[in-house]
Amino acid sequence: MIVNCTLAQNPTSYPRNQALYVTMRDGIKIAIDVWLPKDLSPGTQIPTILRTTRYWRAVDWIDDTREANPTTTHFLPVYSQDIDTFNQAGYAVVLVDTRGTGASFGTVSVPYSPEEVKDYSEIVNWIISQPWSNQKVGTYGISYDGNTAEMLAVNNNPAVKAIVPQFNDFDSYAHLLFPGGILNEGFLKGWSQSNKLFDLSPCSFAQAEDICEDFKKAGIIGVKPVDEDKDRRLLAEAIQQHFANVDVYEAAKQITYRDDSFGQSDLTIENISPYNFKKDIERSNVAIYSWGSWLDAGTADGVLNRFMTFKNPQKATIGPWTHGAYKQANPYLPPDSPVTPSREEQLADIVNFFDTYLKDIYKKPKLERELKYYTLAEDKWKTTKVWPPVGTKNQRWFLGANNSLATTPPTQQNGEDNYTVNFEATTGKDTRWAQNYDRNNYPDRSVEDQKLLTYTSDVLKNDVEITGNPVVTLYASSNANDGAFYVYLEDVDENGKVIYITEGQLRPLHRKISNQAPPYVIFGPYHSFKQKDGLPLESGKVNELSFNLLPTSVLVKKGHRIRVAIAGHDQDNFVRLPAEGIPEISIQRNAVFASYIDLPVSRGKQR
């Protein structure tokens, strides 16, 4: 029988690393790794950084002698630099395999289930019971681990003082899984397959023989077992339970509305999104330092929504990065440009944040509320205390005849553009929606735009800074009873190169603008995406489609042109709507139905 394991209470010295099981309230055993600073003196009490992950807290090497090699440990590459940095800064680090994943027992009925969230707090209670703990815990993480970091605050555990959710999904429905109410099929397929590999440890089930061989070539068996599990019997038992884990993609395919049940559970995506726990997170009063990117799914939107909604002490950063800020994703720079700030500088910034709240030498810390953001093309970092920044005003640009885009409204009583949806149109496989750590590629879109319906401005006479959420309003009809509308904002330079800036999308089923208060601060029309607000598309009828594009900050330079491109599909990323047929859509651009886009402009005017 495995009981709650505690490190020795009266040691002559603490081990640098231990892998243990901690038993939860319902008997489920959760695998953790504890990493202490080298030569930590008995009697010394230090703060702890916690990271809870569904992607293996550590790997199991084929050759265990590698652990003796100082350049190779059981770290996953994504964690090794972090742990070394935190240890050197005087922190204990605890890595956790979430319930139903890695070496932990249990099953995953839905991501971030109430049972999983309660586990996080029980791990904190275990941490503060250790002789080396100063009773203060901070948590951080990227992506799924960013959500676990934020959801830890829901428990209101008084030991948790500060959290750093990075590139997570504040609103999992709108920011990642169903942006605009459209299934993010490309991501979900890949993520579900990846989850299965992590949950079942690829060398543990026959269907993954090829993948297992690839892992073995890299010297990896799978997830690291706990120290006492010498024969890996306990690991095998845990993995057997993981076979019952939910397939997220299959569950998502059954969802249309925000309030649809997720898989076999009674929960909805709304029930497991951080925004839904506003009161609990505010009550915790934890300090929050959130991170996102203009080019990573809807993570920047999440940062802004949280920053302007939650009353907690907050700071935030939005940059031009790939998922996790490991690489540069700035489309205005060469693809191999170094990430700035560097990973070392990023970690130093996070350590400085944690120091203020977790180290005993600091008293009554105060966090200045501040959002730091990067402006593309201008290559400058800026700060603000509110969003949109002071001085931002909407500038309206109308879709016009001959594929034009102008600040003057159309005067003719008739005018429309017909477009047959091209189902080969795509933004590519290495986009914001794939959430890759290592790459995010938006090449010159001039060829791709030939598949789309485009509207382009005259050459700009002045620089124009666009900072905020553009909002598009289309008066559109279709000969189909379902579909999808994608709108891309682009920068056309002097040589005709088309640079991707941002995008927005909407399934017309969700076009109703709700008259109820949104659950968090938004920047544009509020679509609830709930069943009660669903409006099936009527073939041939002109409908108003008004929706946000994802936020950005970009300087479109003098001599360039602004382009709005409209599509009906993104084949490498989103589900096909409708499933059959080739719809023809019509975009109105006349005095009666004047389609337009509002750009949040903070510098420059164009007339």
C-alpha positions as CSV (number, residue, x, y, z in Angstrom):
1,M,0.0,0.0,0.0
2,I,1.3,3.5,-0.9
3,V,0.7,6.2,1.6
4,N,1.5,9.9,1.6
5,C,5.3,10.0,1.3
6,T,7.2,12.6,3.3
7,L,10.9,13.4,3.0
8,A,12.9,12.6,6.0
9,Q,12.1,14.9,8.9
10,N,15.6,15.0,10.4
11,P,18.0,14.5,7.6
12,T,21.8,15.0,7.6
13,S,21.3,16.3,4.1
14,Y,18.4,16.5,1.7
15,P,18.5,14.5,-1.6
16,R,18.6,16.7,-4.7
17,N,15.7,14.8,-6.3
18,Q,13.1,12.3,-5.2
19,A,10.1,10.8,-7.1
20,L,7.2,10.0,-4.9
21,Y,3.5,9.1,-4.8
22,V,1.2,11.4,-2.8
23,T,-2.2,9.8,-2.1
24,M,-5.3,12.0,-2.6
25,R,-8.5,12.1,-0.5
26,D,-10.1,9.4,-2.7
27,G,-7.1,7.1,-2.7
28,I,-5.7,8.1,-6.1
29,K,-1.9,8.2,-6.1
30,I,-0.4,11.2,-7.8
31,A,3.2,11.1,-9.0
32,I,5.5,14.0,-8.1
33,D,9.2,14.9,-8.5
34,V,10.8,17.1,-5.9
35,W,13.9,19.0,-6.9
36,L,15.8,20.9,-4.1
37,P,18.7,23.2,-4.5
38,K,22.1,21.5,-4.2
39,D,23.5,21.4,-0.7
40,L,20.3,22.6,1.0
41,S,21.2,22.8,4.7
42,P,18.8,21.0,7.1
43,G,16.7,23.5,8.9
44,T,16.7,25.9,6.0
45,Q,13.2,26.7,4.8
46,I,12.6,27.9,1.3
47,P,9.6,28.6,-1.0
48,T,8.4,26.2,-3.6
49,I,7.5,26.5,-7.3
50,L,4.8,24.0,-8.4
51,R,4.1,22.9,-11.9
52,T,1.3,20.4,-12.6
53,T,1.4,18.9,-16.1
54,R,-0.3,16.3,-18.3
55,Y,2.8,15.9,-20.4
56,W,5.1,13.9,-18.1
57,R,6.8,15.6,-15.2
58,A,10.0,13.6,-16.2
59,V,11.2,11.0,-18.6
60,D,12.4,7.4,-18.0
61,W,15.7,6.8,-19.7
62,I,16.7,3.4,-21.2
63,D,20.2,3.7,-19.7
64,D,19.7,4.7,-16.0
65,T,23.4,5.5,-15.8
66,R,22.7,8.7,-17.7
67,E,21.4,10.1,-14.5
68,A,24.9,10.0,-13.1
69,N,26.1,12.2,-16.0
70,P,25.8,15.8,-14.9
71,T,24.7,16.9,-18.4
72,T,21.8,14.5,-18.6
73,T,19.0,14.0,-16.1
74,H,15.4,12.8,-16.0
75,F,14.3,16.3,-16.9
76,L,12.2,16.9,-20.0
77,P,14.0,19.5,-22.1
78,V,11.1,21.9,-21.5
79,Y,11.6,21.8,-17.8
80,S,15.4,21.4,-17.3
81,Q,16.4,25.0,-17.7
82,D,13.4,26.1,-15.6
83,I,14.3,23.8,-12.7
84,D,17.9,24.7,-12.7
85,T,17.0,28.4,-12.7
86,F,14.5,28.1,-9.8
87,N,16.8,25.9,-7.7
88,Q,19.7,28.4,-8.2
89,A,17.4,31.2,-7.1
90,G,16.6,29.4,-3.8
91,Y,13.4,27.6,-4.7
92,A,12.3,24.0,-4.3
93,V,10.6,22.8,-7.4
94,V,7.8,20.2,-7.4
95,L,6.6,18.7,-10.7
96,V,3.3,16.8,-10.8
97,D,1.7,14.3,-13.3
98,T,-2.0,15.3,-13.2
99,R,-4.6,12.7,-12.4
100,G,-4.9,10.1,-15.1
101,T,-1.6,11.1,-16.8
102,G,2.1,10.3,-16.7
103,A,2.8,8.0,-13.7
104,S,-0.2,9.1,-11.8
105,F,-3.2,6.9,-11.2
106,G,-6.8,7.7,-12.1
107,T,-8.6,8.7,-15.3
108,V,-9.4,11.9,-17.2
109,S,-13.1,12.4,-17.7
110,V,-12.6,16.0,-18.8
111,P,-9.6,18.3,-18.7
112,Y,-9.3,20.3,-15.5
113,S,-12.1,18.3,-13.8
114,P,-13.1,19.3,-10.3
115,E,-11.3,16.2,-8.9
116,E,-8.1,17.2,-10.7
117,V,-8.3,20.8,-9.5
118,K,-8.7,19.6,-5.9
119,D,-5.6,17.5,-6.3
120,Y,-3.5,20.6,-6.9
121,S,-4.4,22.0,-3.5
122,E,-3.7,18.7,-1.8
123,I,-0.2,18.7,-3.3
124,V,0.3,22.2,-1.9
125,N,-0.7,20.9,1.5
126,W,1.9,18.1,1.2
127,I,4.5,20.7,0.2
128,I,4.0,22.9,3.2
129,S,4.2,19.9,5.5
130,Q,7.8,19.3,4.5
131,P,10.6,20.5,6.8
132,W,12.3,22.6,4.0
133,S,9.1,24.5,3.1
134,N,8.6,28.2,4.2
135,Q,4.8,27.7,3.8
136,K,4.7,29.7,0.6
137,V,4.0,28.3,-2.9
138,G,3.9,29.8,-6.3
139,T,2.9,28.0,-9.5
140,Y,3.5,28.5,-13.2
141,G,3.1,26.7,-16.4
142,I,2.6,27.0,-20.2
143,S,-0.4,25.9,-22.2
144,Y,-2.3,23.1,-20.3
145,D,0.1,23.7,-17.4
146,G,-0.8,27.4,-17.5
147,N,-4.5,26.5,-17.0
148,T,-3.5,24.2,-14.0
149,A,-1.5,27.2,-12.6
150,E,-4.6,29.5,-12.8
151,M,-7.0,26.9,-11.6
152,L,-5.0,26.2,-8.5
153,A,-6.2,29.6,-7.3
154,V,-9.8,28.4,-7.4
155,N,-9.0,26.3,-4.2
156,N,-8.2,29.4,-2.2
157,N,-5.3,27.6,-0.4
158,P,-3.7,30.3,1.7
159,A,-0.2,29.0,1.0
160,V,-0.5,29.9,-2.7
161,K,0.6,33.5,-3.0
162,A,1.4,34.0,-6.7
163,I,0.7,32.4,-10.1
164,V,2.1,32.7,-13.6
165,P,-0.3,31.3,-16.2
166,Q,1.5,31.4,-19.6
167,F,-0.2,30.9,-23.0
168,N,-3.2,29.3,-21.4
169,D,-6.8,29.3,-22.4
170,F,-8.8,31.7,-20.3
171,D,-11.9,30.8,-22.3
172,S,-11.2,27.4,-23.8
173,Y,-14.2,27.5,-26.1
174,A,-13.6,30.9,-27.7
175,H,-9.8,31.1,-27.5
176,L,-8.8,27.7,-28.7
177,L,-11.3,24.9,-29.2
178,F,-14.1,26.7,-31.0
179,P,-13.0,30.2,-32.0
180,G,-16.0,31.9,-33.6
181,G,-18.0,28.7,-32.8
182,I,-15.9,26.7,-35.4
183,L,-14.2,23.4,-34.3
184,N,-10.4,23.8,-34.3
185,E,-10.1,20.3,-35.9
186,G,-6.4,20.4,-36.9
187,F,-5.3,21.1,-33.3
188,L,-7.7,18.8,-31.6
189,K,-6.8,15.8,-33.7
190,G,-3.1,16.2,-33.1
191,W,-3.6,17.1,-29.4
192,S,-5.8,14.0,-28.8
193,Q,-3.3,11.7,-30.4
194,S,-0.5,13.3,-28.4
195,N,-2.4,12.9,-25.2
196,K,-2.8,9.2,-25.8
197,L,0.9,8.8,-26.3
198,F,1.7,10.6,-23.1
199,D,-1.1,8.9,-21.1
200,L,-0.2,5.4,-22.2
201,S,3.6,5.9,-22.3
202,P,4.2,4.7,-25.9
203,C,6.3,1.6,-25.1
204,S,3.5,0.3,-23.0
205,F,0.9,-0.5,-25.7
206,A,1.2,-2.5,-28.9
207,Q,-0.4,0.0,-31.2
208,A,2.5,2.4,-30.7
209,E,5.4,0.1,-31.7
210,D,6.7,2.4,-34.4
211,I,6.6,5.4,-32.1
212,C,8.1,3.4,-29.3
213,E,11.1,2.6,-31.5
214,D,11.5,6.3,-32.2
215,F,11.5,7.0,-28.5
216,K,14.1,4.3,-27.9
217,K,16.4,5.8,-30.5
218,A,16.3,8.9,-28.4
219,G,17.1,6.8,-25.3
220,I,13.6,7.2,-23.8
221,I,11.2,4.5,-22.6
222,G,8.4,6.8,-21.4
223,V,7.4,8.6,-18.3
224,K,9.6,8.3,-15.2
225,P,8.2,6.0,-12.5
226,V,8.5,6.9,-8.8
227,D,11.7,5.8,-7.0
228,E,10.1,2.9,-5.0
229,D,8.7,1.4,-8.2
230,K,11.8,-0.5,-9.2
231,D,10.0,-3.1,-11.3
232,R,7.6,-0.5,-12.8
233,R,4.6,-2.5,-11.5
234,L,2.9,0.5,-10.1
235,L,3.5,2.4,-13.4
236,A,1.9,-0.4,-15.3
237,E,-1.2,-0.3,-13.1
238,A,-1.4,3.5,-13.5
239,I,-1.2,3.3,-17.3
240,Q,-3.8,0.6,-17.4
241,Q,-6.2,3.1,-15.8
242,H,-5.4,5.7,-18.4
243,F,-7.0,3.6,-21.1
244,A,-10.3,5.0,-19.9
245,N,-9.3,8.6,-20.5
246,V,-11.6,10.8,-22.6
247,D,-10.7,11.3,-26.3
248,V,-10.9,15.1,-26.4
249,Y,-11.3,15.3,-30.2
250,E,-14.1,12.7,-30.3
251,A,-15.9,14.6,-27.4
252,A,-15.4,17.9,-29.1
253,K,-17.0,16.7,-32.4
254,Q,-20.3,16.4,-30.5
255,I,-20.2,20.0,-29.4
256,T,-21.8,22.9,-31.1
257,Y,-22.6,25.3,-28.4
258,R,-20.7,26.6,-25.4
259,D,-23.2,25.0,-23.0
260,D,-23.2,21.5,-24.6
261,S,-21.9,18.7,-22.3
262,F,-18.4,17.6,-22.8
263,G,-18.2,13.8,-23.6
264,Q,-19.9,11.6,-21.0
265,S,-19.5,14.2,-18.2
266,D,-22.1,16.7,-17.0
267,L,-19.6,19.5,-17.4
268,T,-19.4,22.0,-20.3
269,I,-16.3,23.7,-21.7
270,E,-17.5,26.8,-19.8
271,N,-17.4,24.8,-16.5
272,I,-13.7,24.1,-16.9
273,S,-12.5,27.5,-18.2
274,P,-10.7,29.9,-15.8
275,Y,-13.0,32.8,-16.5
276,N,-15.9,30.8,-15.0
277,F,-14.1,30.9,-11.6
278,K,-13.8,34.7,-11.3
279,K,-15.2,35.0,-7.8
280,D,-13.0,32.2,-6.5
281,I,-9.8,33.5,-8.1
282,E,-10.5,37.0,-6.9
283,R,-11.3,35.8,-3.4
284,S,-7.8,34.1,-3.3
285,N,-6.2,37.5,-4.0
286,V,-3.2,35.7,-5.5
287,A,-0.9,37.9,-7.6
288,I,-1.1,37.0,-11.3
289,Y,1.5,37.5,-13.9
290,S,0.0,36.3,-17.2
291,W,1.7,35.8,-20.6
292,G,0.4,35.6,-24.2
293,S,1.3,36.2,-27.8
294,W,-0.3,38.1,-30.6
295,L,0.3,35.1,-32.8
296,D,-0.7,32.1,-30.5
297,A,-4.3,31.0,-30.7
298,G,-6.4,33.4,-28.5
299,T,-3.9,33.6,-25.7
300,A,-3.4,37.4,-26.1
301,D,-7.2,37.8,-25.9
302,G,-7.2,35.8,-22.7
303,V,-4.5,38.0,-21.2
304,L,-6.5,41.1,-22.0
305,N,-9.8,39.7,-20.9
306,R,-8.3,38.6,-17.5
307,F,-6.3,41.9,-17.1
308,M,-9.5,44.0,-17.4
309,T,-11.8,41.7,-15.5
310,F,-10.1,40.2,-12.4
311,K,-9.4,42.5,-9.4
312,N,-6.3,40.5,-8.3
313,P,-2.9,42.2,-8.2
314,Q,-1.8,41.7,-11.9
315,K,0.8,42.3,-14.4
316,A,0.9,40.9,-17.9
317,T,3.0,40.6,-21.0
318,I,2.1,40.0,-24.7
319,G,4.8,39.5,-27.2
320,P,5.4,38.2,-30.8
321,W,6.2,34.6,-30.0
322,T,5.4,31.0,-30.7
323,H,3.5,29.0,-28.0
324,G,5.5,29.3,-24.8
325,A,7.7,32.2,-26.0
326,Y,10.5,29.7,-26.9
327,K,10.9,31.1,-30.4
328,Q,10.2,34.2,-32.4
329,A,7.0,34.3,-34.5
330,N,7.2,37.9,-35.7
331,P,6.2,37.9,-39.4
332,Y,8.1,41.1,-39.9
333,L,11.4,39.4,-39.0
334,P,13.4,36.6,-40.6
335,P,12.2,33.2,-39.3
336,D,15.5,32.4,-37.6
337,S,15.6,35.7,-35.6
338,P,16.4,35.1,-31.9
339,V,13.6,35.3,-29.4
340,T,13.5,38.5,-27.3
341,P,13.6,38.6,-24.4
342,S,15.7,35.4,-24.3
343,R,14.5,32.4,-22.3
344,E,17.1,33.3,-19.6
345,E,15.7,36.8,-19.4
346,Q,12.1,35.5,-19.3
347,L,12.9,33.1,-16.4
348,A,14.8,35.9,-14.5
349,D,11.7,38.0,-14.8
350,I,9.5,35.3,-13.4
351,V,11.9,34.6,-10.6
352,N,11.8,38.3,-9.7
353,F,8.0,38.2,-9.6
354,F,8.0,35.1,-7.4
355,D,10.7,36.6,-5.1
356,T,8.4,39.5,-4.1
357,Y,5.6,37.1,-2.9
358,L,7.3,34.0,-1.8
359,K,10.5,35.0,-0.1
360,D,10.3,35.9,3.6
361,I,12.7,38.9,3.2
362,Y,9.9,40.8,1.4
363,K,7.2,42.5,3.4
364,K,3.8,43.7,2.2
365,P,4.5,43.4,-1.5
366,K,2.7,45.7,-3.9
367,L,2.3,44.9,-7.6
368,E,2.0,47.8,-10.0
369,R,-0.8,47.0,-12.4
370,E,0.8,47.0,-15.8
371,L,0.5,45.4,-19.2
372,K,3.6,45.3,-21.3
373,Y,3.1,44.7,-25.0
374,Y,5.1,44.6,-28.2
375,T,4.2,46.5,-31.4
376,L,4.9,44.5,-34.6
377,A,6.9,46.2,-37.4
378,E,7.7,49.1,-35.1
379,D,9.8,46.7,-32.9
380,K,9.0,48.4,-29.7
381,W,7.8,47.4,-26.2
382,K,5.2,49.6,-24.6
383,T,3.2,49.6,-21.3
384,T,-0.3,50.5,-20.3
385,K,-2.6,50.3,-17.3
386,V,-5.8,49.9,-19.3
387,W,-6.9,48.3,-22.5
388,P,-7.3,49.5,-25.2
389,P,-4.5,52.0,-24.4
390,V,-5.4,55.6,-23.8
391,G,-5.9,57.6,-27.0
392,T,-7.0,54.6,-29.1
393,K,-9.9,55.4,-31.5
394,N,-11.8,53.3,-34.0
395,Q,-11.2,54.1,-37.6
396,R,-13.9,52.7,-40.0
397,W,-12.8,51.3,-43.3
398,F,-15.5,50.3,-45.8
399,L,-15.4,47.5,-48.3
400,G,-15.9,49.0,-51.7
401,A,-16.2,48.5,-55.5
402,N,-13.3,47.0,-57.4
403,N,-12.0,45.3,-54.3
404,S,-11.2,48.6,-52.6
405,L,-11.0,49.5,-48.9
406,A,-11.6,53.1,-48.0
407,T,-12.6,55.3,-45.1
408,T,-15.4,56.9,-47.1
409,P,-18.7,55.0,-47.1
410,P,-20.2,53.7,-50.3
411,T,-22.9,55.9,-51.9
412,Q,-24.4,53.6,-54.5
413,Q,-27.6,51.9,-53.7
414,N,-26.5,48.6,-55.1
415,G,-23.2,46.8,-54.9
416,E,-22.2,43.3,-53.9
417,D,-19.4,40.8,-54.5
418,N,-20.0,37.1,-55.0
419,Y,-17.5,34.5,-53.8
420,T,-17.5,30.7,-54.3
421,V,-16.0,29.2,-51.2
422,N,-12.6,27.7,-51.9
423,F,-12.1,24.7,-49.6
424,E,-8.4,24.5,-50.4
425,A,-7.8,27.9,-48.8
426,T,-5.6,27.7,-45.8
427,T,-3.4,29.7,-43.4
428,G,-1.0,26.7,-43.3
429,K,-0.2,24.0,-40.8
430,D,2.3,26.1,-38.7
431,T,-0.1,28.8,-37.5
432,R,-1.3,30.2,-34.3
433,W,-3.9,27.4,-34.1
434,A,-1.4,24.6,-34.1
435,Q,0.2,26.0,-30.9
436,N,3.7,24.8,-31.8
437,Y,6.6,25.6,-29.4
438,D,9.2,25.7,-32.1
439,R,7.6,27.3,-35.2
440,N,4.9,29.6,-36.3
441,N,5.1,30.4,-40.0
442,Y,3.0,32.9,-41.9
443,P,4.7,33.2,-45.3
444,D,3.9,35.8,-48.0
445,R,0.1,35.4,-48.5
446,S,-0.1,37.0,-52.0
447,V,-0.7,33.6,-53.7
448,E,-3.1,32.4,-51.0
449,D,-5.1,35.6,-51.3
450,Q,-5.9,34.7,-54.9
451,K,-8.2,32.1,-53.4
452,L,-10.0,34.7,-51.3
453,L,-12.2,37.7,-51.6
454,T,-10.0,40.7,-50.9
455,Y,-10.3,44.4,-50.3
456,T,-7.2,46.6,-50.4
457,S,-6.7,50.3,-49.5
458,D,-4.8,52.9,-51.4
459,V,-1.2,53.4,-50.4
460,L,-1.0,54.9,-46.9
461,K,0.2,58.5,-46.6
462,N,1.1,58.1,-43.0
463,D,2.1,55.3,-40.6
464,V,-0.9,53.8,-38.9
465,E,-0.6,51.9,-35.6
466,I,-3.4,49.4,-35.0
467,T,-3.6,48.3,-31.4
468,G,-6.5,46.4,-30.0
469,N,-9.3,44.2,-31.4
470,P,-10.5,45.1,-34.9
471,V,-14.2,44.5,-35.3
472,V,-15.7,43.5,-38.7
473,T,-19.3,43.9,-39.8
474,L,-20.3,42.0,-42.9
475,Y,-23.7,42.1,-44.5
476,A,-23.6,38.7,-46.2
477,S,-25.8,36.0,-47.7
478,S,-25.2,32.4,-48.7
479,N,-27.0,29.8,-50.8
480,A,-26.2,27.3,-48.0
481,N,-27.8,26.9,-44.6
482,D,-24.5,26.7,-42.7
483,G,-21.0,27.9,-43.2
484,A,-18.1,29.8,-41.8
485,F,-16.7,33.3,-42.4
486,Y,-13.0,34.0,-41.9
487,V,-11.6,37.6,-42.1
488,Y,-7.9,38.3,-42.2
489,L,-6.2,41.6,-41.6
490,E,-3.1,42.0,-43.7
491,D,-0.3,44.4,-44.6
492,V,0.7,44.8,-48.2
493,D,4.2,46.2,-48.6
494,E,5.7,48.3,-51.4
495,N,6.7,45.1,-53.3
496,G,3.3,43.4,-53.0
497,K,4.3,41.0,-50.2
498,V,1.3,40.2,-48.1
499,I,2.0,40.0,-44.3
500,Y,-0.5,38.3,-42.0
501,I,-1.5,40.4,-39.0
502,T,-4.5,38.8,-37.4
503,E,-7.8,37.1,-38.1
504,G,-11.3,36.5,-36.8
505,Q,-14.0,34.0,-37.7
506,L,-17.7,33.3,-37.1
507,R,-20.1,30.5,-37.8
508,P,-23.3,32.3,-38.7
509,L,-25.2,30.0,-36.4
510,H,-23.8,32.1,-33.6
511,R,-24.3,35.5,-35.2
512,K,-26.8,36.8,-32.6
513,I,-25.3,39.6,-30.4
514,S,-26.4,38.9,-26.9
515,N,-28.1,41.6,-24.8
516,Q,-26.8,40.0,-21.6
517,A,-23.7,41.0,-19.8
518,P,-20.6,38.9,-20.9
519,P,-18.9,36.9,-18.2
520,Y,-15.7,38.9,-18.6
521,V,-14.6,42.2,-20.2
522,I,-14.6,41.9,-24.0
523,F,-13.7,44.3,-26.8
524,G,-16.5,44.2,-29.3
525,P,-19.8,42.4,-29.9
526,Y,-20.7,39.7,-27.4
527,H,-21.7,36.3,-28.9
528,S,-22.7,33.9,-26.1
529,F,-22.3,30.8,-28.3
530,K,-25.1,29.2,-26.2
531,Q,-28.0,27.1,-27.5
532,K,-30.6,29.7,-26.7
533,D,-28.9,32.2,-29.0
534,G,-28.4,29.9,-32.0
535,L,-29.8,31.3,-35.3
536,P,-29.7,28.8,-38.2
537,L,-28.6,30.5,-41.4
538,E,-31.4,31.2,-43.9
539,S,-30.3,30.6,-47.5
540,G,-30.4,33.7,-49.6
541,K,-31.1,36.1,-46.8
542,V,-28.8,39.0,-46.0
543,N,-27.5,38.7,-42.5
544,E,-25.5,41.0,-40.3
545,L,-22.3,39.3,-39.1
546,S,-20.4,41.4,-36.6
547,F,-17.4,39.9,-34.8
548,N,-14.0,40.6,-33.3
549,L,-10.7,39.8,-34.9
550,L,-8.1,38.6,-32.4
551,P,-6.1,41.5,-30.8
552,T,-2.9,42.8,-32.2
553,S,-0.5,45.7,-32.0
554,V,1.2,46.6,-35.4
555,L,2.6,49.6,-37.2
556,V,1.5,49.6,-40.8
557,K,4.0,51.8,-42.4
558,K,3.6,54.7,-44.8
559,G,3.7,53.4,-48.4
560,H,2.1,50.1,-47.4
561,R,-1.6,49.2,-47.9
562,I,-4.1,47.6,-45.6
563,R,-6.0,44.5,-46.8
564,V,-9.1,42.7,-45.6
565,A,-9.3,39.1,-47.0
566,I,-12.4,37.0,-46.6
567,A,-12.6,33.2,-46.8
568,G,-15.1,30.4,-46.2
569,H,-12.7,27.8,-45.0
570,D,-9.2,27.1,-43.5
571,Q,-8.5,23.5,-44.5
572,D,-5.5,22.8,-42.4
573,N,-7.1,24.1,-39.2
574,F,-10.8,24.1,-39.0
575,V,-13.7,21.7,-39.6
576,R,-15.5,22.1,-43.0
577,L,-18.8,23.9,-42.9
578,P,-21.0,22.9,-44.4
579,A,-19.8,19.3,-44.5
580,E,-21.0,19.0,-48.1
581,G,-21.6,21.3,-51.1
582,I,-19.8,24.4,-52.4
583,P,-21.5,27.5,-51.0
584,E,-21.6,30.8,-52.8
585,I,-21.7,33.8,-50.6
586,S,-22.4,37.4,-51.3
587,I,-20.9,40.4,-49.5
588,Q,-22.9,43.6,-49.6
589,R,-21.0,46.9,-50.1
590,N,-23.6,49.6,-50.7
591,A,-25.3,52.5,-49.0
592,V,-28.0,50.2,-47.7
593,F,-25.8,47.4,-46.4
594,A,-22.3,48.9,-46.0
595,S,-19.9,46.2,-44.8
596,Y,-16.9,47.6,-42.9
597,I,-14.1,47.0,-40.4
598,D,-13.3,49.1,-37.4
599,L,-9.6,49.4,-36.8
600,P,-8.4,50.5,-33.3
601,V,-5.9,53.2,-34.4
602,S,-3.6,54.8,-31.9
603,R,-1.5,56.8,-34.3
604,G,-1.9,58.2,-37.7
605,K,-4.9,59.0,-39.8
606,Q,-5.7,58.1,-43.4
607,R,-8.1,60.1,-45.5
